[in-house]
Amino acid sequence: MTRPLVKPIRPEFSSGPCAKRPGWSFRILENSCLGRSHRHPLAKSKLYKVIELTKKILEIPEDYFVGIVPGSDTGAIEMAMWNFLGPMPVTMLAWDSFGLDWSQDIKSQLKLTDVTLIKEDYGKLLDVVKSIEGSCRRSSRCRRIGFTCAGVAFACCCIGGTCSRL
């Protein structure tokens, strides 16, 4: 491997350490609650504010809940799977390691029995629309369909060929 002749102007890239945005200073952290438990009143008020802003900006109905999950996308996906999947049939589309792992968790960890896995080799992409439509047509009752794309999950509910977003 040869070294590049030209180095980037700001070489701080990756998951860390990363370059700070222009104008960043430690003063930005003056009102932060770093090192505090999420149960501390200051932290709870900040979480509440973020949740309320999220609901307002995304126009989420009042009777819906928004939660903040610590950790990573994996934590959020696991939480969603444990809460949204259940007695209804499930179809999982997988073409990457995350989707395949979560598909396997549905059977081995959640112990769901009516699970269909539509899989593509790593690096190839499924025809998502065709896969969802085919899965919907095969089901006379609501069927949960899930897949990941760049670490983000998507799900919809299909009844007799008609899909609606969850």
TARA-V520322 format. One record per run of one state. SS is the DSSP state (~ for helix, > for strand, _ for the rest). FROM is the first residue (numbers start at 0). TO is the last residue. If there is no record, write none. Layout:
BEGIN
ss;from;to
SS;FROM;TO
SS;FROM;TO
END
This chain:
BEGIN
ss;from;to
_;0;24
~;25;28
_;29;39
~;40;56
_;57;71
~;72;83
_;84;87
>;88;93
_;94;95
~;96;107
_;108;113
>;114;118
_;119;126
~;127;136
_;137;141
>;142;148
_;149;150
>;151;158
_;159;160
>;161;164
_;165;165
END
